Amino acid sequence: MLSANIFAQFNVKVDIPSYLSDSDAYLYGFNGSKEILYSKGKIAGNTASFKVDKKYIGMMRAFFQKSNSSVNMVSENADVKFKIELDSKNKISDVVFEDKINQLFSNEVELQKKQELILPALIQIKDYYKPNESFYRSLESEIISLSKNNDSLYDSHPFLQYYHNNQKYSVQEKALSLKVEDFIDFYSKSGEYLETSTILKPSLINFLNVSKSNVEGNVDKLLAAVNLETPRGQTILSELIDIFSTYNMDKLKDKYLAQANNLKCTINDRLASTIQSNKNIELGAKFPNNTFVNSVHTKAKSLYDIKAAKKIVVFWSSTCSHCEAELPKLLEKYDKMKAQNIEIVGLSLDSNLNEFKSKANVYPWVSDSEGKGWYSSYGETYNVVATPTYFILDANNIIVSKPNHVGDVIDYLKLN
């Protein structure tokens, strides 16, 4: 066991610009679309180092909090090294990998972009020229080059080969030619890499699009095929519940959430998390408390410390255009709210705390942020999948309403 553990350890080292020398950095792996923290980075000078102490094969993401940007990479349970550069806005603009598998992965991503964006245009342009023209021949040569896939490059890299071979399920343009049965067969027979490949969620969205004439019936077929007593089946069920929640497909979400709750077998962590986060935000449930870490306009230590007849909890971000449109409408009614002992608590999904505080100071109500963007705990605790998201609580922090828009908030509180 000792030798197995030693073998399972690997390191990710990143050459970083000086701007990121004081940034928090995190390395995540995947379980479907859920990102799992594998390592917090240690930064010394211009090097960020991550140590992974258990075996992992699949896609990973290194997130640099200060720049609010990240790098995707492939892990074969072996060391990874790369260098990043920033643009004028301090976002990651260029990544150069030194290990072979990630060089191949970078080429794969670049080729895929060209095949999706450039290849269709070249094919159309070619029709305007005659076969005997030199430009026609040049176009034809480029089309052939972009259309080629050298599968032998991946022979010694089984995960990358899996990722390469199954992109047709996750890319919308390619998935349109597939049948419902193709997807079900893929999920039923796919090997161990599906959950760590980042293919699962986009492929399920494509499956639902292909199933649009009978979504419920085809989802039932899928869940029967993958077996809800297995980790694979439960992860797929969890993903589907999250997708239905994101797209406000409430009838389907409620049906399959009830199915998850009624399972009598052992539940894996992924599905258990989905069940719990949905229980946390049911009407009539007590809203889980939140401890403040970077609060503005309050000396309170937590959400429960704020006493009011009602509280509006809004999840927002300084970079969210819908928030920019909706929050000023709450500001217009804020004096009326205070007169009725109603308080607003804004929980921000910003990554940059300076940007959060600058925007939060525009609004007089209580605000807080973990400074971790979509890696904040809010998503898992409160099932937040978009901003702005609203909840109205009573004096005992019981959820009494879950408005969809700011207008619904104002109507519910009779503030017109």
N, C-alpha and C positions, 0 to 999 in steps of 0.2 A: 504493500500500500504506500509506503514511503516513496519508493521509486516512481510509482504512478503519479503521486502528487507533485513530485519534482518535475516530471515530464509535462504535467498539465500547466505549469506556470510559463507565462510568456510576458514580454514587455512591449509597450508601445512608446517610442520616443519621438518627440516632435521638436524640430528646430523652429523657434518662434521669434517674431520681431519683439523689440524691447517694449512696445506698447502693451504686450500681454504678459510681461514679467510679473505683474501683480494681480493677474486674473485668476479666479477660480476656474478649474478645468475638470471635466468629468468624462468618463468613458462608459458608454452604454452598449449593451447587447440587446437582442430582441427576443420577445416571445409573441409572435404575431406582430401586431402594431404596437404592443406595449413595450416601452423601453425599460430595461432593467439596469440599474447602476452596477457596474462591475469594478470600477476603480475611481478614486478621486486623484487627480494629478498632483504631483509634486514638482514645483517649478524652481529651478536653480539657474540663474543667469538667463540665457536664451534657450533653455531646454526644458520642455515639459515631459515628465515621465509618468507612465501608468504601469502598474504591475497587476496582472490578472492571476489570481491564485487558484483558478480551477479551469478545467478544460472547456474551451468554447470554439466552435466552428460555425461561422456564419457572418452576417453583416454586423458591423459595429459603427458607432458614431462618437467622435470626440467633440465635445461641446466646450467652447471658450466663452465664459459668461460675459466678460467685459465687452467683447465685440458682438455678442449675441449672434454668433455664427458657428457653424460646425462643419466637420469633415466626415464623409462616409468612407468606410474602408471594409476590406474583407479580412477575416481572421481564419487562418488554418491552424490555430493553436500554436503559432510560431511568432517570433519577434516581427514587429512592424516598425518601420522608420520612414518619416517623411518631413518635408519642410513646407511651411506655409508663408504666404505673403499677404499683406493687407492692401486694400485700395484707399482712396482719399477719405472715405467715410469709416475707415478702420474695420471693414468687413473682409472676411477671407476672400481673396480674389484669385489666388493661384496655389495649387498644391502639387508638389513633386515627390513621388514615392520612390524609395530605393529598393524595396523588396519586389520580387518578380510577380507574385500573385496580384499585388495592388497596381503594378504597372499594367498587367493584363486587364484588370478590372477598369482602370482609367480608360484604356483603349476601347473596352467594351461599351462603356457609358458614352464615350465620344462617338463611336460608330452608331450606336442606337439613336443618338440625337440627330446625326446626319441622315440616317435612314428614315426618321420620322419627319424631319423638317425640310431637308434638301432634296432627297431622292424623288419625292412626288413632283416637286417643282421642275427638276431636270427632265423627268419623263414628259411633262407637259410641254416644256420649251422645245424639246427635240422634235415634236410634231410640226413645228414651224419651219424646219429646215429639210433639205433634200439629202438623201443618203450619200450622194456624191460630194457634198460640201464638207470642207475640213472641220467646220465647227460642229456639224452633225456627228462626225466621227469622234471628235473630242468629247462631246456629250455622252455618246454611247460608251466610250471607254470609261468615263467617270461613273456612269450608271452601273456598268458591270463590276467595277471596283467596289462601289458602295454596297452592291447586292451580295457580294461574296462574304461567306462566313467560314473562317478557317477553324473548324471544330477541333482539329488535332492539337491546337495550342493549349486546350484545356485537359488533355488526357491525364496529366499528372496532378490535376487540381480538381478533385471531385465536386467540391462545393461550387466553384466557379462554373464548372460544366453544368451542374444542376441549375444554377442561376441563369446561365446562357440559354439552356434548352427550354426553360419554362417561362421566359419573358412573354410568350404569346398569351398567357393567361392574365397577366397584369397590365399589358399595354392595350388601351381601349381599341385602337384601330385594328390590332391583330385579333383581339378577342371577339370582334363582331362576326368573324367567320366560324366561330366555334358553336357547338350545340350544348344544351343543358347537360346532356349525358357526358360530354367531354369534360366538363368541369367536375361533375360528380365522380367520374372515374379518376381524375387527377387528385382530388382531395382524398379519395379512398385508398389509392395506391401509392401516393407520393411518399418518398423516403423521409428520413429523419431531418432533412434540412428545411422543410417547408416553414416551420415556425421561426427559424432564424434568418430567413431569406428576404424579408420585407415584401414578399410576393403575396402573402395571404390576404391582407385587407383589400388592396386594389383588385385582386382577382375576384374576391367575393362581391365587390361593387359591380364588376363586369358580369359576373354570374347573375346578379339581380337584374341588370339591364337586359341581358339575354332572356331572362325569365319574366319580363314585364307583363306578358299576357296571363301569367299564372304564378305570381311570385310566391304566394303562400303554399301552393301545392308543390312547387319545385323545392322550396326550402324544406318542407316536410320530407321529401324524397332524399334530399341531401343529408339531413340529420339522421335519417334511418340508415343511410349507407355508411356514415362515418362512425355511428355507434356512440351515443351520449354517455356511455359508461367508460369511455376511453379518454385519455388526455387530449388527443386530437379532436375528438368530437366536442368536448367541452370548450376547448379553445375556439373552435369554429362557432359554437353557439354564443360564446362571449363576444366575439367579433361582430356577429350578426346583430345582437342586442345593441351594441354600441353604434353600429351603422344606422339601425332603425331610430335610435335616439337622436343621432346627429341630424338626420333628414326628417325629423318630426313625423315618422311613420308610427304613430302611437299605438294603433291597434295591433300591429305586428310586434312592436316592442313588448307590449303588455302580454301578448300570447306567449312569446318565447321566454320572457322573464318568468312567467308563471310556470312554464315547463321546467326551467332551470331550478326554481324553488321546490318543485315537486320531485326532483331526482332523489332516489333513495341510496344511491351509491356514494362512494367517496368523491368529493368535489376537489378539483385541482385549484391551485392558488389563483389562476387567472380568472376562472369563472366565479370563484368565491369573492374576489375583489369587485367584479361587475355586480353581483347580487347585492353586496353590502353598500356600494356607492349609490345604487338605486334605492335601497331601503332608507338610506340617510336623507333622501330628499323627497320622500313621499309626503303628500298632503297629510297633515296631522302628526307627522314625525317631529321629534325634537331635533332642530338643526344642530349638527355637531359644533362644538366650540372651536374657536380658532385663536391661538396665542399670537399676539402681534410681535413683529420683529423689527419693523421699520416704519412705525406709525406716524401719521401726520394729523394735527388738530385734535389730539387727545392725550391724556395721561393714563388712560385705561390700559390694562395689560392684555385684555382679551375681549373677544366679541361679547361674551356673557357679562363682562364688567360694565358694558354700556346699558344703562337703564332707560327704557322708553316704552310708551304704550304700544308702539309698533316700530319695527326696524325694517328698512329696505336694504337688503344685501345685494350689491351689484358687483359682478365680476367683470373687469374692464381692462383696458390697456391704453397707454398713451399713443400707441401706433395703430389703434383700431379705428377705422373710418366710421363705422356704425356708432361707436362710442362718441366720437366727435360730434355726430349728428344728434344723438339722444341725450347725453348727459346735460347739455345746456338747458334742455326742457325740464329736467329735474331742478336745475338751479333756479329757474323761473318760479317754481312752486315751493322753494325751500323755506321761505318765511312762513308760508301757510302751514307747512309740515311742522316746523318748530312750534308754532302756536298750538298745534294739536298733539304735541309731545311725540312726534314721529322723527326718527333719526335715520340718516343714510350711512351705511358703512360700505366703502368701496374697497374691494380686494383685487389688487392689480396683478396681472400676469406679465408685467414688464421684466426684462432682464437687466436693463440699465437703471440703477437706482436714482441716478441724477435726473434722467428723463422722467422717471416716475414722480419724484418729488416736485420737479418743475411743473408738471401738469396737475398733480394732486393739490398743489397750493392755489391753483385757480379756483378750486371748489372748496367751500367752507366746511364740508362734512368730514367725518373720520375716514381716513384712507390708510391702507397698509399694503405692503408687498414683500414677498420672500426674495424678490430679485432673481428669480430662476426661470422666468418666462413660462413656457408650457411644461417645464420640468418641475414646476411648483407642485405642492401637495394638493392644491385645490381640485385638480382634475380627478384624482383618485378618491378624494374624500367627498366631494360634492358633485361628481359626475359632470364637470364643466367641460363642454366640447366646443364652445364658441363664446365670443364676447360681442355685445354685453349679454350676460345672463342674470336674471333677476329672481329674487325670493323675497317674500314679505313674511315677517315673523311677528308674533304677538309678544306681549310683555314677558312671557315665559319661554321665548325662543322656539315656539311651535310654528311650523310652516302653515300659514293660512292661505297663501296664494303663490302661484308660480307664473307670473306674467311673462308673455312672450316679447312684448315691446314696451317702451316707455309710456305709450298711450294707455296700455292696459294697466300699468302701475297707477297712473293719474286717475283713470276711471274707477279702479278698485277702491282707492282712498277718497274718492269723491272730491277731488281737488279742482275740478273745472269751474 
